[in-house]
C-alpha cells in the first residue's frame, strides 16, 4: 500500500478535522431540513408532498457545498424523509399516488438523513400538530424518548458498553409508564455506511442478540430511541407500504426478469450504498422488479411498522461524535413544551442526566447553559438541545 493510500485510510475518522467538518456540514443541512419539514406539518397537508419537499431541500442544500473541490464529492440524501403518524412507528414515506394527509393533534415522527462525502448525519424528531403545550400520554411518550435520548448521550462514551445503554433507556421509559420499542438498533456510522457493525439494541430479548461492544474515541453513532404507550412490539401490517430499500452490497444473484435487471442497474448506479425511496425510481417498472430483488436479498427493505391503533409512538434519533474532548451531539431540534403526567424521581436516572457530556479540563469550555423552555418540574432533567450547538 502506498503512503498516499495509507494516509487515505488513516484520515477517515474524527481525528481528521476535514472529516469532522463534513459531518458537521451534513448535520447543519439535515437540522435545517428538519426545521423546514416541521413547519410544513399542518392539518390537511399531504404526507408525500412533505416527504418530497424534505428530500428536495437536502438535495439542493448538499448540492451547494463542496462544489469547487478537485475530486468530485458524493453528497445528498442518506435516508429519505419519512413521516410516520400516531401509532405508525417508522419508515412511512409514501408513493405519489398516496393521499394520506395530516390532521390536527397528530403525533408526527420525522426521520431523515444527509451525507457529505459519505459522512452521514441522521435525525428523527417528534412533533404534535397543535398549539400550546403537549399534555397527557402524548407528552409522556415524547418526554420518555427525549429523556432516554439524553441519558443515552451521556452513556455512549469511550469505555462504556452497548448493553449499559440498552438497560438505561428501558429504565427511563418505565419511569414514564412507556415501553422502548423492540427491534430498533442504534448503529455506528462510518463513511458510506449507515448501519455499521457496532450497535446498541433498544431492548435485549431472546430473539435479538447483538455482540457486546465498547464505545471508543473518534467513533460516530446514530442513537435511535423509539418509545410507545403500547406494548412496544412492532407489527408489519402491509408489505406494500414499504418504499425504502438499501442495496445489500455483499449479495449477488443473477436476476431472471428484465424489469428486475433494469431496476437493479438503476439502483446500483444511483444509490449504490445509501437507502433510497421507490419514488426516486421509474415507479411503474420498479414495483415489478423490486420484488425479485428483495426475494433474493439484493435489497434490504425498511418496512413500515405499526403499534396498535390508539397507541402513541415517539421517535428521537441523533448523531453523536465521540470527540477527544467529549461527546458532540450534532443533530436534533428543540421539542415543543411538554407537560407529562409523570416526573422522574429515580435517583439513578437523575445521576445519569447529571453526567457531563464534555470532558473536564482546566479552564475547558463548558456547554452553554440554556434556559429550558420546559415547565418548571422538568428543569432538573436534561435541557432541550440547541440544534446548532454554537460550536
N, C-alpha and C positions, 0 to 999 in steps of 0.2 A: 504494500500500500504506500503510495507516495505521501510525502509530508503534507501536501495540499489536502489529500483525501483525509488524512489523519486529523488535520485541523478542522475540516468539514465535520467529521464525526464528533469531535470533541465539543464543537461550539454550539451544538443544537440543544443545550439545556439552558437553564436560567442563569448559569454562570456567564453567559454571553449577554451583554447589555442589549445587543440588537434583537435577540430573541425576546427579552423582557418587553422591549418597545413594541414588538409585533403583537405579543399577547395583549398589551395594554391598548394598542390601537384597535384591535379586534373587539376588545371589551367596550371601548368608548362607543364604537359603532353599534354594537348589539344593545347597549344600555339606552342609547338614543332611539333605536328601533323599537325597543320595548315601550319606552315612554310614548312614542308615536302610536303604537298599537293600542295601548291603554286608552289614549284619547279618542280612538275610533270605536271603542267598545260602548255602543249606545243601543238603547232599545230599537228594534227593527232592523239593525244593521245585519247584513248577510255575513255569516262567518267566512265563507270562501273569499269574499271581497277583502275582508280584513287580512286574511292569511296572505293573499296575493300582494296586498299593499306592504305588509311586513317584509315579505321576500324581496319585493322590488326595492324597498328602502335599503336593505342590506346590500343588494347587488349594486345599486347606484353608489352608495357611500364607499364601499370597498373599491369600486372602480376609480374613485378619486384619489386613492392613496398609492404610494409606491409606483407612480406612473413612469418616472424618469430613471428607472434603475437599469443597470446593464443587463442582468438576466431577467427574463420575464418571470414575474412572481404570481403564482396562482393565488387567487383570493375570491371570496364570495361567501355563499351560504354554507354553513357547516351543519345546520339542522333546520329543515324547513319550518316555517311558522305554524304552530298548532294552537288551536283554541278549543279547549275541552271544557264543557259547561256542566255545572252541578254534579251529578253522580257519574259523569264520564270522567275517567281517570286521566287519560293521556292519548296523545298522537292523533287527535281529530283534526284533520287538515283536508277538508272535503274536495270533491271534484266540482268543476264549474256548474254542472247540472244540479248541484245540491242547493236547495233553497233554505236550509236551516238558518234561522235568524236569532239574534239575541233578544232577551226580554228583560224588563226591569227586575231587579233583585237576583238575577243570575249570578252564580259564583263562577267566575271565568278564570281558567288556568291558561296562561300564555307561556309557550315554550319555544325557544328559538336559539339559533347559534350562528356564529360568524367566524371566518378564519382569514388570516393573512399569512400567506406562505405556509399554510398547513398548521399554523399555530392557532388553536381553537379557543374561543370564548363562548360559553353557553350560559343561558339564563332561563329560569322559569319563575313566574310571579303569579300571585292570585289576587284578583280584583273583583269586588262586588259592585254590580251596576246599581248604585243608589247614592243619594246624597246623605251626608251626616254619618255618624259613627256606625260601624258594623256591630251588631249585638247578637246575643243568644248563641246557639250552637254554631252558626256560621263564624262568629268571632272566635269561638273555642277552637275550631278546626284550623283556622288560619294562624291563631296565636300558637297552637301546638306545632305547626310546621315551622313557624318563624323562630320560636324558642329552641326547637330541635336543631334548626339550621345554625343558630348562634352557638349552641353547645358543640355541634359538630365542628364549626370553625375553630373552636378552642382546643378540640381534641385531635384534629387532623394536623399533627405536627411531628417533627422528627422524634423518633424514639417511642411514639405511641403505636398501638396496633389497631388493625381494622376492626377487630371484634370489640375493642373498647368503645368505639363509636356506635356500633350497632346496639350494644346494650344501653348506652346512654340515651340515644334518641327514642328508644322504646319507653324508657322510664319517663322521659319528658311527655310523650304522647299520653301515657297513662294519667299523668297529673291533670291533663285536660279532659280525661274520660274519652280519649280518642285512641285510634289504632294507627300504627305505622303500616302503610300498605305493603303487602308482601311482594317479593319479586323485583323490587326496584333496586338497581345497583348504582352506586357511585363509582365512577371509573377514573383511573389515572388517564390524563391526556398526554399524548406525545405528538410530535409533528406528523400531521396527516392521519393520526389515529385517535378516533373519538371514543373508543372503548378499549383502552389499554388493559393489560393483564392484571394489574393490581386493582382490586375492587373492595368496596365496602358494601356488605349486604345489609339491606334495611332491616330485615327480620331473619334471624337464623332459624331455620326449620329443617326437618329431616330431608325434605325433597331438594332443597337448595343448599349445596355445600360450596364454600369458596375456600381457597387456600389462605392460611394465615399470612398476613403481610405486615411489614412495619413501614411507616412513612419515613421518607428520607428528604434531606435538604435538596433543594433545586427541583423537586418534583411539582407537578401541576395536577390538580384534581377537580373534577366536576362533582360537587357534592349535591346529591339529589334526594330531596325529602318529600314524600307524599303522605299526607295524613287523611284519615277518614273518620266520620262519625259512625260508620258502619263496622263491618267485620274486618275490613282491610284485606279481603280476598278478591282480587281482580277477576272478572269474567270476560271472556271473549264472546260477544253475542253474535257478531256477523263478520265473517272474513272479508266480505265485500266492502266493509268500511275501511279496510287497510289501504292506505295510499302512499305510505312512506316505506322505502326499502333502502338497503345498503348492499352494495356489491360485496359478496364474500370472496375476498381476494385469494384465499388458499384453495378454492374449489374449481374443478374443471369438469365439463361434461359436454359431449357433442349434441347440441340441440337438434331435434328432428324437424320441428316446424319452421317454416320460413319466417313467419311472424315473430317467433321467439328469437331467431337469429338476428333479425332486423332490430328488434328492440334491445337485445343484449349488446349488440355492437354500438347502438346509440348510447346506452348506459355506460359502457366501457369507455367511450370517448368523452362523454360529458361529465360523468360522475364516477370516475374510477375508484374513489376512496371514500367520499362523503355520502351520508344519507341524502336522498332526494325525494321529491314528490312526483307522483304519476302525472300531475298537472303539467310538469315541465317536459313531458314526452309527447310523442304523437299519440294522443289519447286512444283513438279508436283501435289502432293496431296494438297499443300497449296491453289492453285488457286481455286480448287473446294470448299474446306472447309471454306475459308476466307469469301466468300460471305454470307453464312448463319450467321457467327459470326457477320459480320458488320450489316446485316439487323436487327439483334436482339440487336444491341447496345452493344455487348460484347467487341467490339474493336472500338477504336476511330481512324478513318483514318486521315492521314496528306496528304491531296490532293495536287497534283502538280497544281499550279495556274499560270495563264499567263496574261500578259498585251497584248495590240495589237501588231502585228508584226511591227517592226521598232521603237517601244518604247524601251528606255533603263531603266533598273532597277538596283539599287544598294542596298546592304544589309550590315548593320553593327550591330552586336549583341555582347554585352559584359556582363560579370558577375561582379557585384559590391558588396562588403561587406560594410555595413554601420557600421563601427567600431566606438568606442567611440572617437577616435582622428580624425575622418573624414572618407571620402569615400575612399575605396581602390578598384580600377578597376584592376581585376586580369587576365582578358583575353583580347587578341587583338594582332594586328600586325601592324607595320607601313605601311602606304599606299605608293603607288608609288607617284612620283611627279605629282601634278595636276596643270593645268593651266586653271581654269574655266573662262568662258566668263563673269561671274558676280562677283562683290565683295559685301561683306556685309557691308552696311553703317548704318544699322538701329541701333540707339543708345541703344534700349532695348536689342537687341541680343548681342551687344558688352558688355553691362553691365553684361548679364548672363555669357558670356565667361570669364569675368574678375573675377568672383566669385572664391574664393579659394575652393579647394577640401578638404584640411586638415583644422582642427580647429586650430586657432591661440592659441599658449600657449607661455608663456615667454620662449624664447630660444628653442621653439619647433622645430622639424625637418621640414624644408620646403621641398617641392617637388623639386627635382633637375631640374634646367632649362635645357632644351635640345635644342641643336641647331636644328632649323627647317630645314628639307630638302625640304621645300615647297618654291615656288617662293616668292620674297620679299613682294608683296602686300598681301600675305596671312598671313604674320607673325604676324599680330595683332590678328589672330584667335588662337584658341587652338592648341597646338603643337601636332604632331602625338605622340601617346603614346609609351613609351618604354615598350615593351611587358613584360619584366621580372620585371620592376619596381625597381629592385635592392633592394627589401626590404627583 
